């Protein structure tokens, strides 16, 4: 419990968030293809809006290509990207790139874009920040997934008084999701009187069709032993909460905590104290700006920034600080003006 309390105490603090303050001026006249995993995912949407905001500030053209959460769309969409002849590509989400041994398809081959001199970066397309090994993706903008997982799992342990009974929702197609899910499970299992009841593989694109039935089954199977549901993304709870409301009195029983990404719907649930008690939120808008800055550095033939923005554990106690009134975690650290100064815009 002491370790969990320390993690959470650090994770909920507001203020003094870092930012980038140096880099090359804007490289003019660039066209960017933004390839999006699924615009129905609130975290992906928020980061994509940040990227578009930053692109407007730097003076670039952006065209959006949406996979719609369906990997079978990837070849067709990438052909459309190639026909667009972009200077750079921003891959937004793991489905744009990753393969899945459990689902029977391989990672997408990006070398044709590299051969044409197209610069590639990504957001949340891999568990780890920095270059993606074995690909031409020069850097991946994300927070530390292990820190996100520790925040979420530690909050569940504290909420349950050290006696958490947890189910964990993940998506086996995505390396980011599995990394966070296994890390959350490890934290819960290290708690002597806590238990991981089950880890469930539900594709994010399947949440709308599956979560109601899965929720009913979990409530029947575990009853009061189930104190918390953890998930690798807030989208699971968009569809779990209606089933919980149908099953029991609002606000009672199961509590929900997400290890990413801090969607507006999660903020609304936390503010209303409607089942979800916390989300480990990335600064999604800031990460969209960072993605543009990383492309600009590469266009200027300079190294990427190496910057990793820390996540924030958002609860009902700290939701009002740093963007909470707009239903997102958006640091009050002046990052927009800082990037504009760097770019001389």
C-alpha positions in Angstrom: 0.0 0.0 0.0 2.8 2.5 0.8 4.3 2.2 -2.6 0.9 2.6 -4.3 0.2 5.6 -2.2 3.6 7.2 -3.2 2.9 6.5 -6.9 -0.5 8.1 -6.8 0.6 11.1 -4.7 3.2 11.9 -7.3 0.8 11.2 -10.3 -2.0 13.5 -9.2 0.2 16.7 -8.7 -0.7 19.7 -10.9 1.7 22.2 -12.3 5.4 22.6 -13.4 5.0 20.3 -16.4 8.0 20.3 -18.8 8.0 21.5 -22.4 10.4 21.8 -25.4 12.1 25.2 -25.7 14.7 24.8 -28.5 14.8 23.6 -32.0 15.0 24.6 -35.7 12.8 27.2 -37.3 9.8 26.2 -39.4 10.6 24.4 -42.7 8.1 25.9 -45.0 5.6 24.4 -47.5 5.3 20.9 -46.2 2.4 18.5 -46.8 1.6 15.9 -44.1 -0.4 12.7 -44.4 -2.0 12.0 -41.0 -2.9 8.3 -40.9 -5.3 7.6 -38.1 -6.1 4.3 -36.4 -9.7 5.2 -35.6 -11.3 8.6 -35.1 -13.9 7.0 -32.8 -11.2 6.6 -30.2 -11.2 9.8 -28.1 -7.5 9.7 -27.4 -6.6 9.4 -31.0 -9.0 12.1 -31.9 -7.6 14.6 -29.3 -4.0 14.0 -30.4 -5.0 14.4 -34.1 -6.7 17.7 -33.3 -3.5 18.8 -31.6 -1.5 17.9 -34.7 -3.9 19.8 -36.9 -3.7 22.8 -34.6 0.1 22.8 -34.7 0.2 22.3 -38.4 -1.9 25.4 -38.9 0.5 27.3 -36.7 3.6 26.2 -38.6 1.9 26.7 -41.9 1.7 23.2 -43.3 -1.0 21.3 -45.2 -2.5 18.2 -43.5 -4.7 15.5 -45.1 -6.4 12.9 -42.9 -6.6 9.2 -43.7 -8.7 7.1 -41.3 -8.4 3.3 -41.0 -11.7 3.2 -39.1 -10.3 0.7 -36.6 -10.1 -2.0 -39.4 -6.7 -3.4 -40.2 -8.1 -4.7 -43.5 -8.4 -1.1 -44.6 -4.7 -0.5 -44.2 -3.4 -1.5 -47.7 -6.0 0.7 -49.4 -5.5 3.7 -47.1 -1.7 3.5 -47.5 -2.1 3.4 -51.3 -4.1 6.6 -51.0 -1.3 8.1 -48.8 1.3 7.3 -51.5 -0.8 8.9 -54.2 -1.0 12.1 -52.1 2.8 12.4 -52.3 3.3 13.9 -48.8 6.6 15.2 -47.5 5.9 13.5 -44.1 3.6 10.9 -42.5 2.3 10.9 -39.0 1.0 7.5 -37.9 -1.6 8.0 -35.2 -2.1 4.7 -33.3 -0.7 1.2 -33.3 -3.1 -0.2 -35.9 -1.4 2.0 -38.5 1.8 0.0 -38.2 1.8 -3.1 -36.0 1.3 -6.7 -36.8 -0.5 -9.2 -34.6 0.5 -12.9 -34.2 -2.8 -13.5 -32.4 -4.9 -12.0 -35.3 -2.7 -13.4 -38.1 -1.3 -10.4 -39.9 2.2 -8.9 -40.0 3.5 -5.3 -39.5 3.0 -2.9 -42.3 6.0 -2.5 -44.6 6.8 1.2 -44.7 10.0 1.0 -46.8 8.3 2.2 -50.0 7.7 5.5 -48.3 11.2 5.6 -47.0 12.6 5.0 -50.6 10.7 8.0 -51.8 12.3 10.2 -49.1 9.1 10.6 -47.1 9.8 11.3 -43.4 7.8 9.1 -41.0 7.0 9.7 -37.3 4.3 8.3 -35.1 2.1 8.8 -32.1 1.3 5.8 -29.8 2.2 3.4 -32.6 4.6 1.5 -30.3 4.8 1.0 -26.6 8.0 3.1 -26.3 9.1 6.6 -27.0 11.8 7.1 -29.7 12.6 5.4 -32.9 10.7 2.2 -33.8 13.2 -0.6 -34.4 13.0 -2.4 -37.7 11.0 0.4 -39.3 11.8 3.8 -40.9 9.7 5.6 -38.2 12.2 8.1 -36.8 10.4 8.7 -33.5 7.3 7.6 -31.7 5.6 10.2 -29.5 4.2 8.7 -26.3 4.5 8.7 -22.6 6.1 5.9 -20.6 3.6 3.0 -20.7 5.0 1.4 -17.5 4.4 4.7 -15.6 0.9 4.9 -17.0 0.2 1.3 -15.9 1.6 1.9 -12.4 -0.5 4.9 -11.9 -3.8 3.1 -12.9 -3.1 -0.1 -10.9 -1.9 1.8 -7.8 -5.0 3.9 -7.8 -7.1 0.7 -7.8 -5.2 -0.8 -4.9 -5.7 2.4 -2.8 -9.4 2.7 -3.7 -9.9 -0.9 -2.5 -8.0 -0.5 0.7 -5.4 -3.0 -0.4 -8.0 -5.6 -1.3 -8.6 -5.0 -5.0 -10.2 -7.7 -7.2 -9.4 -6.6 -10.8 -10.3 -7.4 -14.3 -8.1 -5.9 -17.1 -9.2 -5.0 -20.6 -6.7 -5.1 -23.4 -6.3 -5.5 -27.1 -3.9 -8.2 -28.2 -3.4 -6.5 -31.6 -1.5 -3.6 -30.1 1.9 -3.8 -28.5 1.1 -0.6 -26.4 -2.0 -2.2 -25.0 -0.4 -5.5 -24.1 2.6 -3.8 -22.5 0.3 -1.7 -20.3 -2.0 -4.6 -19.4 0.8 -6.9 -18.3 2.4 -4.1 -16.3 -0.9 -3.3 -14.5 -1.3 -7.0 -13.7 2.2 -7.1 -12.3 1.5 -4.2 -9.9 -1.8 -5.7 -8.7 -0.2 -9.2 -8.2 2.5 -7.6 -6.0 -0.3 -6.5 -3.6 -0.6 -9.3 -1.1 -4.4 -9.2 -0.7 -5.2 -8.1 -4.3 -6.1 -10.4 -7.1 -6.2 -10.2 -10.9 -9.4 -12.0 -11.6 -9.2 -12.0 -15.4 -7.5 -10.4 -18.3 -9.9 -9.9 -21.3 -8.9 -9.4 -24.9 -11.5 -7.1 -26.5 -10.4 -5.3 -29.6 -11.0 -1.5 -29.3 -13.0 -1.6 -32.5 -15.3 -4.3 -30.9 -16.1 -2.4 -27.7 -19.4 -1.1 -29.0 -20.7 -4.6 -29.8 -19.1 -6.6 -27.0 -18.8 -4.7 -23.8 -22.4 -4.9 -22.6 -22.4 -8.7 -22.8 -18.9 -9.0 -21.3 -19.8 -6.7 -18.4 -22.9 -8.7 -17.6 -20.9 -11.9 -17.6 -18.2 -10.5 -15.3 -20.8 -9.3 -12.8 -22.4 -12.7 -12.7 -19.0 -14.6 -12.6 -17.3 -12.5 -9.8 -20.1 -10.6 -7.9 -18.6 -8.6 -5.1 -15.1 -9.9 -5.6 -14.9 -7.6 -8.6 -14.0 -4.2 -7.2 -12.3 -2.6 -10.2 -12.0 -2.8 -14.0 -8.8 -1.5 -15.4 -8.4 -0.8 -19.1 -5.6 0.2 -21.5 -7.9 2.9 -23.0 -10.9 4.9 -21.9 -13.0 3.6 -24.9 -13.8 0.4 -23.0 -15.7 2.3 -20.4 -17.7 4.3 -22.9 -19.6 1.0 -23.4 -19.2 -0.6 -20.0 -20.9 2.2 -18.0 -24.3 1.8 -19.6 -24.3 -1.9 -18.7 -23.3 -1.1 -15.1 -26.1 1.4 -14.8 -28.6 -1.2 -16.0 -27.2 -3.8 -13.6 -27.0 -1.8 -10.4 -27.5 1.5 -8.6 -25.4 4.2 -10.2 -22.1 4.9 -8.3 -22.2 1.6 -6.4 -19.9 -1.4 -6.8 -17.4 -1.7 -9.6 -15.0 1.2 -10.1 -13.3 1.9 -13.4 -9.7 3.2 -14.0 -8.1 3.6 -17.3 -4.4 3.4 -18.2 -4.8 5.8 -21.0 -5.5 8.1 -22.7 -7.6 10.7 -21.0 -10.6 11.1 -23.4 -13.3 13.8 -22.9 -15.8 11.1 -22.1 -13.6 9.8 -19.3 -13.3 13.3 -17.9 -17.1 13.6 -17.9 -17.5 10.4 -16.0 -14.8 11.3 -13.4 -16.3 14.7 -12.9 -19.8 13.2 -12.4 -18.4 10.4 -10.2 -20.1 7.9 -12.5 -18.2 4.7 -12.0 -14.9 5.9 -13.4 -12.6 7.2 -10.6 -9.4 8.0 -12.6 -7.7 8.0 -16.0 -3.9 8.1 -16.5 -4.1 10.9 -19.1 -1.5 11.8 -21.6 -1.2 15.5 -22.6 -2.8 14.6 -26.0 -2.9 18.0 -27.5 0.6 18.7 -26.5 1.7 15.4 -28.0 0.0 16.5 -31.3 2.2 19.6 -31.3 5.3 17.6 -30.5 4.6 15.3 -33.4 4.7 18.3 -35.8 7.8 19.6 -34.1 9.5 16.2 -34.6 8.7 16.2 -38.3 10.1 19.8 -38.5 13.4 18.7 -36.9 13.7 15.9 -39.4 12.9 18.1 -42.3 15.7 20.4 -41.0 18.1 17.4 -40.9 18.3 17.7 -37.1 17.9 15.0 -34.4 14.5 14.4 -32.8 13.9 16.1 -29.5 13.9 13.1 -27.2 11.2 14.8 -25.2 8.7 12.5 -23.3 5.8 14.3 -21.7 4.7 12.8 -18.4 1.1 11.5 -17.9 -1.2 12.8 -15.2 -3.5 10.7 -13.0 -6.8 12.6 -13.3 -9.3 12.1 -10.5 -12.3 14.1 -9.2 -10.0 15.9 -6.8 -7.6 17.3 -9.4 -9.8 17.4 -12.6 -10.2 21.1 -12.6 -6.5 21.9 -13.1 -4.8 22.2 -16.4 -7.5 21.8 -19.1 -10.1 20.0 -17.0 -12.8 22.6 -17.7 -12.4 21.6 -21.4 -12.5 17.9 -20.5 -8.8 17.1 -21.3 -5.4 17.2 -19.7 -3.7 20.2 -21.3 -0.7 21.5 -19.4 -0.6 25.2 -18.5 3.1 25.3 -19.4 2.9 27.6 -22.5 3.9 24.8 -24.9 2.0 26.3 -27.8 3.8 29.7 -27.5 7.1 27.9 -27.0 6.7 25.9 -30.2 5.7 29.0 -32.1 8.9 30.8 -30.8 11.0 27.8 -31.9 9.4 27.9 -35.3 9.5 31.7 -35.6 5.8 31.8 -36.3 
